[in-house]
Amino acid sequence: MMNMMEYTSTRSSKAVTSAQAILQGIAEDGGLFVPSSIPALTGQELESLLEMDYVGRACLVLSKYLTDFSKEQIEACVKGAYLNRFDGNQPAPLREAGGMELLELWHGPTCAFKDLALQLLPYLMTTSAQIAGDQDEIVILVATSGDTGKAALEGFKNVKGTKILVFYPQNGVSPMQKRQMTTQEGDNVGVCAIDGNFDDAQTGVKAIFGSREVAAQLRERGMAFSSANSINWGRLVPQIVYYVSAYCDMAKAGKIKMGDPINVVVPTGNFGNILAGYFAMRMGIPVNRFLCASNRNRVLTDFINTGVYDRNREFYTTASPSMDILISSNLERLLYLLSGEDTGRLNHWMEELKTAGRYEVDAETFEKLTAKFSGEACDDGEGAAALRQLFEKTGYLCDTHTAVAVGAYQKYLVKTGDDTPAVIVSTASPYKFAASVLEALGQTPAADDFAKIEQLAAVSGTAVPAPIAALKGKSVRFTKVCDKASMVEAVYSLLRM
């Protein structure tokens, strides 16, 4: 019988079960939950994964972490999330272009990689509540830089026993991302723009989570907060699956032999997506190097190259808005693991980040970081050039975030000559960022949002994804805007308290 997996906070040693970790979202001390050990995939299991479909692979990987769930519960969650929700029942297909393997994670209902986790999370959360015997209505509070918000709204839409509230930066998402959120259907959903950037939204949401007064107000009404952001382990664990699956697909297709290493290139701002790849490596997937690709907000690239994390810098609104982030929450989990699970050091760094806006890791931690991670950045011009070059050479059309990864990988190749087979994580459909993609292709975008969509289809010869096309004609339901100091009042208003 498998040992029960426990989860501890990055900032203390108090242990909880996976169901408790998923329900809470964030630890009481403000830390993030991490598994007490990282489970291994045996050689026999890796071989068996080759012949499985995505559902089978997800069930096996999740069973290693969610040991308080029964096999039947995991299977029900996974099938509910992935069957008949993704194009061709293939949630994470690989496409070859320009000598790169692009891991397309945008074939779900909101056309972004967040679907891979946020179609599953509602099942994990409601099952966790059953396991824990928790009767409270779950209030999901989300800060989004664009894609998480819509994916969470769609995942939790009309899920019994839940409400979901999403905050997004008023001028920090693409027009299509905004339209996806403000037209969201469902009786249990709420959306509010804030007059600020994503970091303001994320900081505000964390403060609300940590407020005893707000928690007491909810408790009186039979409610309790949880999170759908990647601070929640239930958001992160499904993402491990697609790295395992991609490796198996490459081996099955004969692109590599089992046991051969790959490089993984991830466009990321909050560090969750790339961290999931790190967990997959620790489980036994052979990864030679992780390349962290940043846009002009290059706080992660600078950290990986110097060991100094410094958010005291100008914030830029870019053509890859989901990466417009200066406080990367999930980096905390990696630092906890690299520092030997030293909560003292971790608390010191996080306190420095809170008070001074910067911290510097010690030499030993920095050496472990750079042993596996490299960092490169592309500004909007470099990303646009990479997008256009890839399309002109191969006919492959990518979005602005994937273009940052492609451009960063090209820089990395020039510097290193590293010819290890590479998987580039493609995080969103180009149609979510039609104006920027059209400009990268040398076009003048039409004025109307849906005219831009039709223009991009005509220019590129690609099909408009059905979820994007379906937005046309949908009525806007949510127009509320608040300042960052009024987010608590906005929560009460959205919950009709």
N, C-alpha and C positions, 0 to 999 in steps of 0.2 A: 504493500500500500504506500502511495506517495505521501511524503511528509507534508504537513500543512504549511503553506507559504504564509509568512507574516510580513507586514509592512511597517516600517518605521519612518519617522519624520527625518528630513535632512538636518533638523535642528535639535532633535532629542532622540531618546532611545525607546520611548513608549511604543509598544507594538499593537497593531490592529490586524484584522483579517482583510482579505481583498474586498469583501462586500462592504465592510466599514469604510475602507479607504475610498471606494468609489462613491459611496453615499455622502461622505464628508467633503470630498473634493480637495480640500486643503486642511492640513493639520491644525490643531488648536493653537500651536505655537507659531503659526505663520509659515512653517516649513512645508515641503512637498513630500508626499509619500514615495518611498522606494522599496522594492522587494528586499528582504533580508539576505537573499542570495540570488544570483542570476542562474537560472536552470540551464542545463546543457541539453542540446539535441545529440543523441547518440548517432554513430555512423549508420546503424540500422534504420533509425528514424529518418535520417536525411535521405537515405535511399528510398524509403517508403514514400516520402513526400514528393518525389519525382513523378509518381504515377497518380497523385491526388489532384483533384480540382481545387479551386481557391477555397471553397467551403471546407473541404477536408483538411487543407493546410492550416486554415484558421482555427479549426477545432483542436488540432494537435498542439499548436503553439499556445493557444489560450489556456489549454488544460494544464500547462506547466506553471502558469501564474495564478489562475483562479481556482485554487485547490479546495475552496469551500463551496464551489459550484459542482453539481453532479454532471456527469457526462451528458445526460439528457438535457439538462438546463443549458449547457454550453452549446449543444447542437441546435436547440430551439432558438437561442439568441442569434447564432451565426446564420442559420437558414432564413430567419426573419429579416435579417439585415441585408443579406447579399443576393438571395434568390429573387429574380425578376425585378431587381432594382437598378441594375447596371446593364449597359449595352451588351447584348450577346451573353449575358451572365458571366462576363469577364471583367471583374472590378479593376484589375491591374495588369493590362497587357503590355508587352514590350514591343517597341517599333524600332527598327534599325534605320538610321539616317546619318550619312556622313561619317561612317565608321564608329558611331556611338549607338548605344542601346538606350532608347528613351523609354522610361517607365511611366506610362500614361495613367495618371491617377484622377482623371477628370471625366470618366464615363458614367458618373452617377447622377442623381436627380438635381444637383446644383452645379454640376460641371466644374468641380474643384476637388482637390485631394482630401479636403476635410470630410467628404462623404464617406470615405473608407472607415473613419472612426465614428462619425456622428450618425450614421445609419445604425451602427451597433450599440452605441452608448445608451440610448433609451432602453433597450432590452437588458443591457447589463445593469442599469440603474434600478429598473423596476424589479428585476430578479434579485438584486442585492437587498432591496427593501423587504422582499419576501423572506429571504434567508435570515436577515437581521430582525425580523418581526417588527419592522418600523411602520407605523400607521400614519405618520405625518405626510401631508401633501408636500411634494418636493418642489422647491422653487429654484429653477436653474437660472443663474445670473451669469451673463456673458459679456465680455468686452471683445470687440472684433475690429480687425483692420480690414475687414471685407468679406472673406470667404467663410470664416468660422460662424459668423452670425447667421447667414442664410442656411448653411448646412445644419446648424443646431436647430434653427426654427423648423426646418423641414423634417428633421429627425424626430423632434418632440411634438410636432403638430398633433393635437388631439389625443396625446398619450394620456390615458387615465391616471389620475393621481399626481399629475405634474402641471406646473406652469413654467413658462420660459420668458425671460426679459432680456433683451439685447440692447447694448449701448454701442454706438459707432461714431467715429469722428465725422462731423458734418461735412467737412471738405477734404476728407482723407480716404475716400473710397471711390471706385470708378462709378460712372452713371449707371451701368448695368448692375453692379453690386448693390447700389442704393435701391434701384428699382426692385431687385429681387427681395430685399428685406421689407421695404415699405408697402409692398403689395401682398405680403405673406398672408395666407389663409390659416384658419384655425381659431378655435374658441379659447385656447389657453395661452396665446402668444401676445407679447408686447414688444414694441420697438421704439427706441428714443435716440435721437442724435444728440451729441454733446458738442458744445463750442470749445473744441480743443483737439489734440491729436490722440493717437492710439494709446500712448503711454499715459496720458491723462485718464482715459477711459479705464485702462487696466489698473492703474493706481487707485482710482475711485472704487472699482469693483472689489479689489483686495481689502480696502479700508472698510467697505460695507460688510464683507465676510468677517472681518475681525471685530466688528462692533457688537458688544454684549447687549447694548440697548436695542439695536435693530433685531438681533436674534430673539430677545425677550418678547418684542412686539409680535414677531412671527409665531413664536411658540404659543402665545395666547390664542392665536387663531388656528392652531394645529398645522403650522407650516414650518419647514426647515430648509435652509439654503443648501444648494450644491452647485457645482461648476461644470460647464461643458468646455471650458478652455483647457488647453493642454497641461495646466497645472493639475488637472484631475488624472489620476493614473488610468482610469477607465477610458480616457481619450487617447492616452499614449500607447497602451498595450495593443490595440488593434493595428497600430501603425507598424509595429514590429513585423507583423505577418507579411506585409507586401515586400519587405526586403528579403525575407526567407523565400517567398514565392518567386521573386525575380531571379534569385540565384538558381533555384531549381529549374526555372524556365530556360535560363541560359545553358545550363548543363544538359537538359533534355533536348535542346535544339542543337547541341554539339558546338556551341560557341565557346564553351570551356569544358574541361573535364572536372568531375567532382573532386574537390580538394584544391583546385586552382584558385588563386586570389583574384578579386576584382577591386576596382576603385569605385567609389560612390560619390557623386557630385550632387549637392542639395542646395537649392536656393532657400535661404531661411533667414528670418528675423528674430523669431522667438525661441529658436533652437530645438523645438520639439521634434520636428520631422527628422532632422539629422540625428538627434539623440536616440530615436527609435532604431535607426540603423546601427548605432553603437551597441544597443542591447542585442540586436540580431547577431552582430559580430561576437559579442561575449557568449552568446548561446552556441556558437560554432560555425557561423557563416564566415568563410575566409575573406576578410576585407584587408587589402593592403593599405589603403589610405582613404580617409574621408576629406573631401574638399568642400569647405563651407563657403558658399557663394553669397556675397553681400551686394546690395546696391549702394547708392551714394551714402546711405546711412550705414557706414562700414564699421560699426562698433565691434561686431564679432570678428571681422577680419583683422582689425587692429589688435584685438585681444589675443587672438591665436598667434599673431606675429610678434607680440611684445610681452605678453603676460600681464598687461595692465588693462583693466576694464574701466573705461572712462565715459560716462554718459554726459559729461559737461562739454557739450559741443552743439553746433547748430543742427536743428532738425530739418530734414528736407522732405518735401512732398514730391514723390517720384512717379514714374510710369509703371512701377511695380509696387503698388500701395500696400499689399499684404505684408511687405517686408519693411515698411516704414516704421521701425521700432528701435528705440535706444535702450530699453530695459528688457533683456532677454530672460524671461522667467525660467525656462528649462535648463539654462546653463547651471543653475544651482544644483540640479541632480547630478550632472556630470562632475562638477567640482567635488561634490560629496564622495563620489566613487573614486575619483583620482587622488583625493587626499587621504585615502584609506579610511573613509567613513568617519572622519574627524569632525564631529559636530562643533567643537570649540573653534577650530580654524574657520569652518563654514560660517558660523555665527558672526565671527569677527569680520569676515569679508562682507557679509550681507549688511551688517551694521555700518560699515564704512561706506557701502554703496548708498545706504539710506541717508547718512549724515553728510558725507563729503561728495557723493556722486561718483566715487571711483574706488578701486582697490587693486592691489597687485598681489598675485599669487607667489608662493615661495618657489625656489628653484626646482625642487623635486617634483612638485605638481606641474610646473611648466614643462619640465622634461617629459613627463608622462603625456601631457596634452599634445605636444609637438611630435611625439613618437607616432601618433595616428592621425592627427588633424593638420590640414593646411588651410590657409585662408586667402581668398582672392576677392576682389571687388570690381564691379562694372558700374559706371554711371549710365545715365539714360542714353547718351550717345553711343557708348560702347555696346550696350544691350541692343539698341536698335540696329547697329551694324551687324551684330552676330545673328539677329533674327532674319535680317534681309539676306545675308550671305547664305545662311542655311536654306532659306526658301529658294533662292536663285540657283543654288548648286544641286539641291536634292528634291525640291518640290514639297519639302516638309514645312508646315506652318506651325509655329509654336507661339505661346503667349509671352508677355513681357517678363514674367518671373523665370520661366524656363530659359528665356534668352539670356538672362543674367548668369544662369548656371552654364550655358553653352559658352558664353564669352569668358567666364572665369576659368572654365576648363581649358580653353584655348590658350589663355595666359599661362596656366599651370604647365601645359605641354611644352610651351616655348622655354620656360624656365628649367624644367626637369627632364624632358625627353622620356618621361615615364609612360611606357606603352602598355601597361597593364589594362586589360579590357575594362571599359568604364560604363557604368550605369548612370545616366543623367536623369534625375527625378523631375518629371514634367508635372507641374502642380495645378494647372488650370487650362481651360479651353481658351484659345485666342479670342473667341467671341465675347468673353467677359470684359475684354479690354480693347474693343474694336478700334476706337479712335487712335490709340497709341500704336497698335499693330499696323493700321493703315498708314500712319505717318512713317513708321519704320520702313514700309514698302515703297515710300516715295509718293504716296497718294495724299490728296487733300480730303479729309473726312467730310462727309455730308453733315448737315446741321442736325438733323433729327437722329435720335439714338437708333431707331430701327432701320432708318435709311442707311446708317453706318453698317449695320449687320448685313443688309442686302448687298451693300457695296463690297464688303470684305468677301462675301461668298462669291461674287462675280469676279473680283480681282484674283482670288486664290484658287478658285475651282473646288472649294471644299464645301461641305454641307453644314448648314446652321444646326447646332444641336437642338433637339426637340424642346428641352426645358427653357432654352433662351427664346425660341420662336413663340412659345406659349405665353410669354410675358406680355406680348402685344395685346393691348386692350384691357389688361387687368387694372382694376381701380386701386389707387393709392389709399391705404388704410391708416398709415401712421405718419404724422407730420410733426410730432412733438420734438422740440429742441430744448435742452437745458444747459446751464453752465455747469462746469465740473464741481462747483461747490453745492449744487442742488440735486446731486444724484440720488441721495437718500429719499428726498421728497418725491423724486420721479419714480422711485421704486414703489413707494406707498401709493402713489397715484395709479401706476400701472396695475398694482394688485388690488386697487379700489379699497384701500384701507383707510 
